[in-house]
Amino acid sequence: MGRRSKGTRRQRGTIDQLSNGALRVRVSAGLDPVTKQRHRLIEVVPPGPQALAEAERVRTRLLNEVDERRSPRTQATVEQLLERYLDQHFDGEPSTRANYRRYARLHVLPFIGQVKVGQLDADALDSLYAELRRCRDHCSGKRRAVDHRTRGEHECDDRCRRHECKPLGATTIRHIHFLLSGAFKRAVRWKWVASSPVGQAEPPAAPPPRPSPPSAEEAARILNEAWRRDADWGALVWTVMTTGIRRGELCAVRWQHVDLESGVLRLEQAVAFDDEAGEWFVKDTKTHQQRRIALDAETTAVLAGLRTRQEQRVGDLGLAWSREMFVFSPEPDGRRFAKPDSVTQRYDRMVRRLGISTTLHKLRHYSATELISAGVDPRTVAGRLGHGGGGVTTLRVYSAWVSEADQRASRALFERVPERPDGPRSVEERAKTAPDHPLRTYSHQLRRLAHPRRSSHLLQKHTK
């Protein structure tokens, strides 16, 4: 075999002829960081008179991609990328990780799980989002006779219904987009791919916030029913309505966080569910920040009454009351926190019996809208709710009520300014230039209607 001269270099990449006359171009792209095997870029050029020249151009292009690190360095699939990202590099909450795993299992892996990360493009992602908007069950356009109530063996009843395509919510699709975005940012950092295709895909727009708090009459009925059924349950519903705290924060409150003398509630923790461990646990608040909420006199009195009842129950058990005990506990000794899901389910059953379509979370909306409608500035409301961004989120979600408060402020100012020298003189004429006030504020009515001791009487008086 002849010896290669000193001035020659081994040519990179190979061009092989296949049995059908096509030319296969192969270029080495280094070692696959996932499989630890040699990774090659391969393209096939169809047969023809210009096939060899085209194959040379393909080889040059592939070599440039390797040299400029624009080619994928791995044969890893989207499924492998998501698994490594969620297992080793996701730094969000355990509940968020669990949701992302569920989204991947139900909506991502069935479509693009086996696609190589270097081959995924924006077109594939847009197609995925379009399919999710069409049918959340991925029926592929084929009409299924029945959506069964369970996948196991069973006897069909009225819960087994004819399939109707329902789109996956825009918010959920956006969460899937965020999951893929985070994973592919890691892939770029690991040099698995040169760029992320997720940034070129277009998820659905974020739906506009539409808070729908209960009306003042509905709020009064809810409070009346809560007090009627159980004083402790009434205290819980009252506290949520007047403070607007999240349900996980509510369940994590201990008596050491409640200063009845100063009328201050400290929120430092929250109760959340770990899907992987299958249990509830106490963690930081959603924003990882502690906050203090001022309590009005009636809420302070409600919590003081709750504490007195708990102290009595603990004493009846022959135990000593402690500030370490949870405020809203299902146990007589207050040593175990209430599960947020249990609180939600009990509330749902109660309002369903009342014929009111609402949720526990909407009490948070009620608190926010009443404060804003009463003229409290959004930054203060944001502090009570635990919103970040100095009130930006609060303004975005409750903009309609901010507008109402602004109109009320404008009306109040109008009533106090001096008359214009050349302006209308009569009150009626002046009122024609005043801004209209389209909504009513119910916060003062709630105080009268829902007082624990006189709510039933006042509610009857109000509804006559």
TAHUFEN-V572092 format. One record per residue. N is the residue number from 1. RES is the residue in one letter. SS is DSSP state (h for helix, s for strand, l for the rest). PSI is psi in whole degrees, 0 to 359 (* if undefined). D_FIRST is the distance of its C-alpha to the first C-alpha in Angstrom with 2 decimals. Layout:
n:N res:RES ss:SS psi:PSI d_first:D_FIRST
n:N res:RES ss:SS psi:PSI d_first:D_FIRST
//
This chain:
n:1 res:M ss:l psi:134 d_first:0.00
n:2 res:G ss:l psi:152 d_first:3.78
n:3 res:R ss:l psi:138 d_first:6.59
n:4 res:R ss:l psi:137 d_first:9.46
n:5 res:S ss:l psi:158 d_first:12.63
n:6 res:K ss:l psi:332 d_first:15.66
n:7 res:G ss:l psi:355 d_first:17.77
n:8 res:T ss:l psi:154 d_first:15.93
n:9 res:R ss:l psi:149 d_first:16.82
n:10 res:R ss:l psi:131 d_first:15.56
n:11 res:Q ss:l psi:134 d_first:17.84
n:12 res:R ss:l psi:137 d_first:20.55
n:13 res:G ss:l psi:152 d_first:21.64
n:14 res:T ss:s psi:153 d_first:20.31
n:15 res:I ss:s psi:114 d_first:21.88
n:16 res:D ss:s psi:144 d_first:21.71
n:17 res:Q ss:s psi:130 d_first:23.75
n:18 res:L ss:l psi:172 d_first:26.26
n:19 res:S ss:l psi:334 d_first:27.84
n:20 res:N ss:l psi:6 d_first:30.85
n:21 res:G ss:l psi:349 d_first:28.97
n:22 res:A ss:l psi:159 d_first:29.48
n:23 res:L ss:s psi:130 d_first:26.85
n:24 res:R ss:s psi:124 d_first:26.42
n:25 res:V ss:s psi:127 d_first:25.80
n:26 res:R ss:s psi:133 d_first:24.90
n:27 res:V ss:s psi:133 d_first:25.17
n:28 res:S ss:s psi:133 d_first:25.24
n:29 res:A ss:s psi:21 d_first:28.72
n:30 res:G ss:s psi:197 d_first:28.42
n:31 res:L ss:s psi:131 d_first:30.04
n:32 res:D ss:l psi:119 d_first:33.07
n:33 res:P ss:l psi:344 d_first:36.02
n:34 res:V ss:l psi:306 d_first:37.84
n:35 res:T ss:l psi:346 d_first:35.37
n:36 res:K ss:l psi:24 d_first:32.99
n:37 res:Q ss:l psi:163 d_first:30.06
n:38 res:R ss:s psi:130 d_first:27.47
n:39 res:H ss:s psi:129 d_first:29.38
n:40 res:R ss:s psi:143 d_first:27.92
n:41 res:L ss:s psi:129 d_first:29.71
n:42 res:I ss:s psi:132 d_first:29.32
n:43 res:E ss:s psi:148 d_first:30.87
n:44 res:V ss:s psi:129 d_first:30.77
n:45 res:V ss:s psi:127 d_first:31.34
n:46 res:P ss:l psi:154 d_first:33.29
n:47 res:P ss:l psi:153 d_first:31.96
n:48 res:G ss:l psi:172 d_first:33.19
n:49 res:P ss:l psi:333 d_first:32.52
n:50 res:Q ss:l psi:16 d_first:32.16
n:51 res:A ss:h psi:317 d_first:30.20
n:52 res:L ss:h psi:317 d_first:26.91
n:53 res:A ss:h psi:320 d_first:28.87
n:54 res:E ss:h psi:321 d_first:30.89
n:55 res:A ss:h psi:323 d_first:27.88
n:56 res:E ss:h psi:320 d_first:26.60
n:57 res:R ss:h psi:321 d_first:30.09
n:58 res:V ss:h psi:317 d_first:30.21
n:59 res:R ss:h psi:317 d_first:27.00
n:60 res:T ss:h psi:318 d_first:28.46
n:61 res:R ss:h psi:315 d_first:31.73
n:62 res:L ss:h psi:321 d_first:30.35
n:63 res:L ss:h psi:320 d_first:28.36
n:64 res:N ss:h psi:321 d_first:31.60
n:65 res:E ss:h psi:320 d_first:33.52
n:66 res:V ss:h psi:314 d_first:31.24
n:67 res:D ss:h psi:324 d_first:31.39
n:68 res:E ss:l psi:5 d_first:35.14
n:69 res:R ss:l psi:38 d_first:35.67
n:70 res:R ss:l psi:358 d_first:37.35
n:71 res:S ss:l psi:150 d_first:35.39
n:72 res:P ss:l psi:139 d_first:36.50
n:73 res:R ss:l psi:5 d_first:34.67
n:74 res:T ss:l psi:157 d_first:35.70
n:75 res:Q ss:l psi:12 d_first:36.25
n:76 res:A ss:l psi:147 d_first:39.64
n:77 res:T ss:s psi:170 d_first:42.59
n:78 res:V ss:h psi:322 d_first:46.04
n:79 res:E ss:h psi:316 d_first:47.41
n:80 res:Q ss:h psi:322 d_first:45.10
n:81 res:L ss:h psi:312 d_first:46.01
n:82 res:L ss:h psi:322 d_first:49.73
n:83 res:E ss:h psi:314 d_first:49.59
n:84 res:R ss:h psi:320 d_first:47.96
n:85 res:Y ss:h psi:312 d_first:50.21
n:86 res:L ss:h psi:328 d_first:53.42
n:87 res:D ss:h psi:321 d_first:52.53
n:88 res:Q ss:h psi:335 d_first:51.37
n:89 res:H ss:h psi:359 d_first:52.23
n:90 res:F ss:l psi:125 d_first:55.40
n:91 res:D ss:l psi:21 d_first:58.27
n:92 res:G ss:l psi:189 d_first:61.17
n:93 res:E ss:l psi:150 d_first:64.02
n:94 res:P ss:h psi:323 d_first:63.39
n:95 res:S ss:h psi:322 d_first:65.47
n:96 res:T ss:h psi:319 d_first:63.32
n:97 res:R ss:h psi:317 d_first:60.14
n:98 res:A ss:h psi:319 d_first:61.73
n:99 res:N ss:h psi:318 d_first:62.68
n:100 res:Y ss:h psi:320 d_first:59.17
n:101 res:R ss:h psi:319 d_first:57.76
n:102 res:R ss:h psi:317 d_first:60.29
n:103 res:Y ss:h psi:316 d_first:59.50
n:104 res:A ss:h psi:314 d_first:55.76
n:105 res:R ss:h psi:320 d_first:56.40
n:106 res:L ss:h psi:324 d_first:58.91
n:107 res:H ss:h psi:344 d_first:57.85
n:108 res:V ss:h psi:304 d_first:54.30
n:109 res:L ss:h psi:324 d_first:51.99
n:110 res:P ss:h psi:338 d_first:53.22
n:111 res:F ss:h psi:311 d_first:52.05
n:112 res:I ss:h psi:13 d_first:49.10
n:113 res:G ss:l psi:325 d_first:48.28
n:114 res:Q ss:l psi:5 d_first:44.92
n:115 res:V ss:l psi:136 d_first:43.91
n:116 res:K ss:s psi:142 d_first:41.04
n:117 res:V ss:l psi:328 d_first:42.43
n:118 res:G ss:l psi:348 d_first:40.06
n:119 res:Q ss:l psi:351 d_first:41.29
n:120 res:L ss:l psi:134 d_first:45.00
n:121 res:D ss:l psi:176 d_first:46.84
n:122 res:A ss:h psi:327 d_first:50.44
n:123 res:D ss:h psi:318 d_first:50.98
n:124 res:A ss:h psi:321 d_first:50.30
n:125 res:L ss:h psi:318 d_first:52.68
n:126 res:D ss:h psi:323 d_first:55.37
n:127 res:S ss:h psi:321 d_first:55.11
n:128 res:L ss:h psi:312 d_first:55.53
n:129 res:Y ss:h psi:322 d_first:58.61
n:130 res:A ss:h psi:320 d_first:60.06
n:131 res:E ss:h psi:320 d_first:59.75
n:132 res:L ss:h psi:326 d_first:61.43
n:133 res:R ss:h psi:336 d_first:64.23
n:134 res:R ss:h psi:310 d_first:64.72
n:135 res:C ss:l psi:123 d_first:65.02
n:136 res:R ss:l psi:342 d_first:64.72
n:137 res:D ss:l psi:0 d_first:64.14
n:138 res:H ss:l psi:54 d_first:61.17
n:139 res:C ss:l psi:358 d_first:62.73
n:140 res:S ss:l psi:25 d_first:60.23
n:141 res:G ss:l psi:355 d_first:63.16
n:142 res:K ss:l psi:126 d_first:64.02
n:143 res:R ss:l psi:120 d_first:67.64
n:144 res:R ss:l psi:140 d_first:68.07
n:145 res:A ss:l psi:317 d_first:71.41
n:146 res:V ss:l psi:140 d_first:72.22
n:147 res:D ss:s psi:105 d_first:71.24
n:148 res:H ss:l psi:150 d_first:72.00
n:149 res:R ss:l psi:341 d_first:73.58
n:150 res:T ss:l psi:156 d_first:71.02
n:151 res:R ss:l psi:343 d_first:67.72
n:152 res:G ss:l psi:178 d_first:69.01
n:153 res:E ss:l psi:134 d_first:71.31
n:154 res:H ss:l psi:166 d_first:74.70
n:155 res:E ss:l psi:126 d_first:77.67
n:156 res:C ss:l psi:142 d_first:77.72
n:157 res:D ss:l psi:199 d_first:80.67
n:158 res:D ss:l psi:350 d_first:81.62
n:159 res:R ss:l psi:347 d_first:78.76
n:160 res:C ss:l psi:109 d_first:76.26
n:161 res:R ss:s psi:162 d_first:76.38
n:162 res:R ss:l psi:138 d_first:74.77
n:163 res:H ss:l psi:134 d_first:71.65
n:164 res:E ss:l psi:126 d_first:72.10
n:165 res:C ss:l psi:128 d_first:69.20
n:166 res:K ss:l psi:130 d_first:69.87
n:167 res:P ss:l psi:150 d_first:67.64
n:168 res:L ss:l psi:142 d_first:66.14
n:169 res:G ss:l psi:147 d_first:68.00
n:170 res:A ss:h psi:323 d_first:66.74
n:171 res:T ss:h psi:318 d_first:66.94
n:172 res:T ss:h psi:318 d_first:64.71
n:173 res:I ss:h psi:322 d_first:62.12
n:174 res:R ss:h psi:323 d_first:62.17
n:175 res:H ss:h psi:321 d_first:61.62
n:176 res:I ss:h psi:319 d_first:58.54
n:177 res:H ss:h psi:317 d_first:57.36
n:178 res:F ss:h psi:321 d_first:57.97
n:179 res:L ss:h psi:310 d_first:56.00
n:180 res:L ss:h psi:324 d_first:52.95
n:181 res:S ss:h psi:313 d_first:53.36
n:182 res:G ss:h psi:320 d_first:53.38
n:183 res:A ss:h psi:318 d_first:50.37
n:184 res:F ss:h psi:336 d_first:48.24
n:185 res:K ss:h psi:320 d_first:49.33
n:186 res:R ss:h psi:320 d_first:47.76
n:187 res:A ss:h psi:322 d_first:44.62
n:188 res:V ss:h psi:318 d_first:44.35
n:189 res:R ss:h psi:323 d_first:44.99
n:190 res:W ss:l psi:356 d_first:42.27
n:191 res:K ss:l psi:28 d_first:39.92
n:192 res:W ss:l psi:323 d_first:39.55
n:193 res:V ss:l psi:159 d_first:40.54
n:194 res:A ss:l psi:327 d_first:41.00
n:195 res:S ss:l psi:161 d_first:44.56
n:196 res:S ss:l psi:130 d_first:47.24
n:197 res:P ss:l psi:349 d_first:48.28
n:198 res:V ss:h psi:326 d_first:51.65
n:199 res:G ss:h psi:338 d_first:53.14
n:200 res:Q ss:h psi:347 d_first:52.75
n:201 res:A ss:l psi:160 d_first:54.46
n:202 res:E ss:l psi:100 d_first:58.23
n:203 res:P ss:l psi:166 d_first:60.25
n:204 res:P ss:l psi:152 d_first:63.93
n:205 res:A ss:l psi:151 d_first:66.38
n:206 res:A ss:l psi:129 d_first:68.27
n:207 res:P ss:l psi:142 d_first:71.55
n:208 res:P ss:l psi:141 d_first:74.61
n:209 res:P ss:l psi:134 d_first:76.50
n:210 res:R ss:l psi:73 d_first:79.64
n:211 res:P ss:l psi:136 d_first:81.59
n:212 res:S ss:l psi:78 d_first:84.48
n:213 res:P ss:l psi:157 d_first:86.78
n:214 res:P ss:l psi:154 d_first:89.80
n:215 res:S ss:l psi:172 d_first:93.03
n:216 res:A ss:h psi:319 d_first:95.84
n:217 res:E ss:h psi:317 d_first:97.74
n:218 res:E ss:h psi:319 d_first:94.68
n:219 res:A ss:h psi:319 d_first:93.96
n:220 res:A ss:h psi:318 d_first:97.56
n:221 res:R ss:h psi:319 d_first:97.42
n:222 res:I ss:h psi:314 d_first:94.20
n:223 res:L ss:h psi:318 d_first:95.73
n:224 res:N ss:h psi:315 d_first:98.98
n:225 res:E ss:h psi:320 d_first:97.19
n:226 res:A ss:h psi:315 d_first:95.03
n:227 res:W ss:h psi:324 d_first:98.13
n:228 res:R ss:h psi:322 d_first:100.04
n:229 res:R ss:h psi:319 d_first:97.46
n:230 res:D ss:l psi:128 d_first:96.64
n:231 res:A ss:h psi:321 d_first:97.55
n:232 res:D ss:h psi:320 d_first:94.19
n:233 res:W ss:h psi:321 d_first:92.37
n:234 res:G ss:h psi:321 d_first:94.59
n:235 res:A ss:h psi:322 d_first:93.72
n:236 res:L ss:h psi:310 d_first:90.00
n:237 res:V ss:h psi:319 d_first:90.34
n:238 res:W ss:h psi:315 d_first:92.65
n:239 res:T ss:h psi:318 d_first:90.19
n:240 res:V ss:h psi:317 d_first:87.30
n:241 res:M ss:h psi:325 d_first:89.52
n:242 res:T ss:h psi:340 d_first:90.88
n:243 res:T ss:h psi:333 d_first:87.73
n:244 res:G ss:l psi:22 d_first:84.96
n:245 res:I ss:l psi:158 d_first:82.57
n:246 res:R ss:l psi:155 d_first:79.57
n:247 res:R ss:h psi:323 d_first:80.09
n:248 res:G ss:h psi:323 d_first:77.48
n:249 res:E ss:h psi:320 d_first:79.22
n:250 res:L ss:h psi:314 d_first:82.57
n:251 res:C ss:h psi:338 d_first:81.54
n:252 res:A ss:h psi:356 d_first:80.21
n:253 res:V ss:l psi:128 d_first:83.44
n:254 res:R ss:s psi:166 d_first:85.22
n:255 res:W ss:h psi:337 d_first:88.72
n:256 res:Q ss:h psi:345 d_first:87.38
n:257 res:H ss:h psi:354 d_first:86.03
n:258 res:V ss:s psi:119 d_first:89.50
n:259 res:D ss:s psi:97 d_first:92.07
n:260 res:L ss:l psi:332 d_first:95.29
n:261 res:E ss:l psi:317 d_first:97.36
n:262 res:S ss:l psi:346 d_first:95.28
n:263 res:G ss:l psi:50 d_first:94.26
n:264 res:V ss:s psi:136 d_first:90.51
n:265 res:L ss:s psi:123 d_first:87.64
n:266 res:R ss:s psi:129 d_first:84.33
n:267 res:L ss:s psi:112 d_first:81.18
n:268 res:E ss:l psi:340 d_first:78.37
n:269 res:Q ss:s psi:173 d_first:76.57
n:270 res:A ss:s psi:154 d_first:75.90
n:271 res:V ss:s psi:132 d_first:75.34
n:272 res:A ss:s psi:165 d_first:72.18
n:273 res:F ss:s psi:132 d_first:70.40
n:274 res:D ss:s psi:106 d_first:66.98
n:275 res:D ss:l psi:325 d_first:65.44
n:276 res:E ss:l psi:319 d_first:62.71
n:277 res:A ss:l psi:341 d_first:65.26
n:278 res:G ss:l psi:33 d_first:67.91
n:279 res:E ss:s psi:160 d_first:70.73
n:280 res:W ss:s psi:149 d_first:72.79
n:281 res:F ss:s psi:164 d_first:72.48
n:282 res:V ss:s psi:131 d_first:73.94
n:283 res:K ss:s psi:187 d_first:71.74
n:284 res:D ss:s psi:167 d_first:72.14
n:285 res:T ss:l psi:169 d_first:73.76
n:286 res:K ss:l psi:322 d_first:71.75
n:287 res:T ss:l psi:2 d_first:71.49
n:288 res:H ss:l psi:27 d_first:71.08
n:289 res:Q ss:l psi:142 d_first:74.25
n:290 res:Q ss:l psi:152 d_first:77.69
n:291 res:R ss:s psi:161 d_first:80.75
n:292 res:R ss:s psi:136 d_first:84.52
n:293 res:I ss:s psi:127 d_first:86.79
n:294 res:A ss:s psi:136 d_first:90.50
n:295 res:L ss:l psi:137 d_first:92.74
n:296 res:D ss:l psi:170 d_first:96.00
n:297 res:A ss:h psi:321 d_first:99.18
n:298 res:E ss:h psi:319 d_first:99.18
n:299 res:T ss:h psi:321 d_first:95.58
n:300 res:T ss:h psi:319 d_first:96.36
n:301 res:A ss:h psi:322 d_first:99.40
n:302 res:V ss:h psi:315 d_first:97.39
n:303 res:L ss:h psi:325 d_first:94.85
n:304 res:A ss:h psi:319 d_first:97.69
n:305 res:G ss:h psi:321 d_first:99.25
n:306 res:L ss:h psi:318 d_first:95.95
n:307 res:R ss:h psi:319 d_first:95.65
n:308 res:T ss:h psi:317 d_first:99.22
n:309 res:R ss:h psi:321 d_first:98.54
n:310 res:Q ss:h psi:319 d_first:95.37
n:311 res:E ss:h psi:321 d_first:97.19
n:312 res:Q ss:h psi:316 d_first:99.89
n:313 res:R ss:h psi:318 d_first:97.41
n:314 res:V ss:h psi:319 d_first:95.60
n:315 res:G ss:h psi:322 d_first:98.96
n:316 res:D ss:h psi:333 d_first:99.98
n:317 res:L ss:l psi:359 d_first:96.90
n:318 res:G ss:l psi:24 d_first:97.99
n:319 res:L ss:l psi:167 d_first:95.05
n:320 res:A ss:l psi:131 d_first:94.93
n:321 res:W ss:l psi:145 d_first:93.83
n:322 res:S ss:l psi:148 d_first:90.89
n:323 res:R ss:l psi:350 d_first:89.44
n:324 res:E ss:l psi:347 d_first:86.02
n:325 res:M ss:l psi:151 d_first:87.08
n:326 res:F ss:s psi:142 d_first:85.74
n:327 res:V ss:l psi:313 d_first:88.23
n:328 res:F ss:l psi:88 d_first:87.37
n:329 res:S ss:l psi:142 d_first:86.67
n:330 res:P ss:l psi:350 d_first:87.17
n:331 res:E ss:l psi:146 d_first:88.35
n:332 res:P ss:l psi:329 d_first:91.91
n:333 res:D ss:l psi:359 d_first:90.69
n:334 res:G ss:l psi:21 d_first:88.29
n:335 res:R ss:l psi:355 d_first:85.39
n:336 res:R ss:l psi:135 d_first:82.91
n:337 res:F ss:l psi:155 d_first:81.85
n:338 res:A ss:l psi:142 d_first:82.39
n:339 res:K ss:l psi:130 d_first:79.30
n:340 res:P ss:h psi:321 d_first:78.82
n:341 res:D ss:h psi:323 d_first:78.21
n:342 res:S ss:h psi:320 d_first:81.48
n:343 res:V ss:h psi:315 d_first:83.36
n:344 res:T ss:h psi:316 d_first:81.89
n:345 res:Q ss:h psi:319 d_first:82.73
n:346 res:R ss:h psi:319 d_first:86.30
n:347 res:Y ss:h psi:317 d_first:86.77
n:348 res:D ss:h psi:318 d_first:85.39
n:349 res:R ss:h psi:321 d_first:87.81
n:350 res:M ss:h psi:310 d_first:90.70
n:351 res:V ss:h psi:332 d_first:90.15
n:352 res:R ss:h psi:321 d_first:89.47
n:353 res:R ss:h psi:328 d_first:92.91
n:354 res:L ss:h psi:350 d_first:94.36
n:355 res:G ss:l psi:26 d_first:92.73
n:356 res:I ss:l psi:128 d_first:90.90
n:357 res:S ss:l psi:97 d_first:87.33
n:358 res:T ss:l psi:175 d_first:85.75
n:359 res:T ss:l psi:167 d_first:83.46
n:360 res:L ss:l psi:321 d_first:83.67
n:361 res:H ss:h psi:333 d_first:81.22
n:362 res:K ss:h psi:345 d_first:83.61
n:363 res:L ss:h psi:329 d_first:86.16
n:364 res:R ss:h psi:317 d_first:83.79
n:365 res:H ss:h psi:321 d_first:84.02
n:366 res:Y ss:h psi:313 d_first:87.78
n:367 res:S ss:h psi:316 d_first:88.03
n:368 res:A ss:h psi:314 d_first:85.91
n:369 res:T ss:h psi:325 d_first:87.73
n:370 res:E ss:h psi:320 d_first:91.15
n:371 res:L ss:h psi:314 d_first:90.34
n:372 res:I ss:h psi:317 d_first:88.95
n:373 res:S ss:h psi:334 d_first:91.84
n:374 res:A ss:l psi:359 d_first:94.22
n:375 res:G ss:l psi:6 d_first:92.81
n:376 res:V ss:l psi:136 d_first:90.54
n:377 res:D ss:l psi:147 d_first:87.71
n:378 res:P ss:h psi:329 d_first:84.22
n:379 res:R ss:h psi:319 d_first:82.83
n:380 res:T ss:h psi:318 d_first:85.39
n:381 res:V ss:h psi:319 d_first:84.71
n:382 res:A ss:h psi:322 d_first:80.97
n:383 res:G ss:h psi:320 d_first:81.69
n:384 res:R ss:h psi:321 d_first:83.72
n:385 res:L ss:h psi:342 d_first:81.14
n:386 res:G ss:l psi:23 d_first:78.19
n:387 res:H ss:l psi:141 d_first:76.47
n:388 res:G ss:l psi:179 d_first:73.99
n:389 res:G ss:h psi:16 d_first:73.72
n:390 res:G ss:h psi:28 d_first:77.30
n:391 res:G ss:h psi:359 d_first:78.79
n:392 res:V ss:h psi:314 d_first:76.16
n:393 res:T ss:h psi:318 d_first:75.55
n:394 res:T ss:h psi:317 d_first:79.29
n:395 res:L ss:h psi:321 d_first:79.94
n:396 res:R ss:h psi:317 d_first:77.27
n:397 res:V ss:h psi:321 d_first:78.52
n:398 res:Y ss:l psi:36 d_first:82.25
n:399 res:S ss:h psi:325 d_first:82.54
n:400 res:A ss:h psi:321 d_first:85.37
n:401 res:W ss:h psi:331 d_first:87.51
n:402 res:V ss:h psi:320 d_first:86.73
n:403 res:S ss:h psi:319 d_first:88.05
n:404 res:E ss:h psi:316 d_first:91.18
n:405 res:A ss:h psi:323 d_first:91.78
n:406 res:D ss:h psi:320 d_first:91.32
n:407 res:Q ss:h psi:321 d_first:93.90
n:408 res:R ss:h psi:319 d_first:96.29
n:409 res:A ss:h psi:321 d_first:95.89
n:410 res:S ss:h psi:320 d_first:96.54
n:411 res:R ss:h psi:318 d_first:99.67
n:412 res:A ss:h psi:319 d_first:100.92
n:413 res:L ss:h psi:319 d_first:100.46
n:414 res:F ss:h psi:323 d_first:102.23
n:415 res:E ss:h psi:346 d_first:105.25
n:416 res:R ss:h psi:342 d_first:105.58
n:417 res:V ss:l psi:152 d_first:105.07
n:418 res:P ss:l psi:158 d_first:108.19
n:419 res:E ss:l psi:146 d_first:109.19
n:420 res:R ss:l psi:141 d_first:108.05
n:421 res:P ss:l psi:324 d_first:110.98
n:422 res:D ss:l psi:16 d_first:110.27
n:423 res:G ss:l psi:178 d_first:108.86
n:424 res:P ss:l psi:145 d_first:110.48
n:425 res:R ss:l psi:318 d_first:113.41
n:426 res:S ss:l psi:159 d_first:113.88
n:427 res:V ss:h psi:320 d_first:111.75
n:428 res:E ss:h psi:318 d_first:111.06
n:429 res:E ss:h psi:321 d_first:109.91
n:430 res:R ss:h psi:324 d_first:107.79
n:431 res:A ss:h psi:335 d_first:106.14
n:432 res:K ss:l psi:336 d_first:104.89
n:433 res:T ss:l psi:358 d_first:102.53
n:434 res:A ss:l psi:146 d_first:101.33
n:435 res:P ss:l psi:144 d_first:97.95
n:436 res:D ss:l psi:157 d_first:98.20
n:437 res:H ss:l psi:93 d_first:97.42
n:438 res:P ss:l psi:339 d_first:95.82
n:439 res:L ss:l psi:161 d_first:95.25
n:440 res:R ss:l psi:152 d_first:97.38
n:441 res:T ss:l psi:132 d_first:96.54
n:442 res:Y ss:l psi:6 d_first:97.21
n:443 res:S ss:h psi:318 d_first:96.51
n:444 res:H ss:h psi:328 d_first:100.21
n:445 res:Q ss:h psi:322 d_first:101.02
n:446 res:L ss:h psi:318 d_first:98.46
n:447 res:R ss:h psi:321 d_first:100.21
n:448 res:R ss:h psi:320 d_first:103.51
n:449 res:L ss:h psi:328 d_first:102.29
n:450 res:A ss:l psi:18 d_first:100.01
n:451 res:H ss:l psi:133 d_first:101.94
n:452 res:P ss:l psi:329 d_first:101.70
n:453 res:R ss:l psi:339 d_first:105.48
n:454 res:R ss:l psi:17 d_first:106.69
n:455 res:S ss:h psi:317 d_first:103.79
n:456 res:S ss:h psi:315 d_first:105.31
n:457 res:H ss:h psi:314 d_first:108.60
n:458 res:L ss:h psi:326 d_first:107.03
n:459 res:L ss:h psi:317 d_first:104.51
n:460 res:Q ss:h psi:321 d_first:107.38
n:461 res:K ss:h psi:322 d_first:109.23
n:462 res:H ss:h psi:324 d_first:106.20
n:463 res:T ss:h psi:356 d_first:105.52
n:464 res:K ss:l psi:* d_first:109.12
//
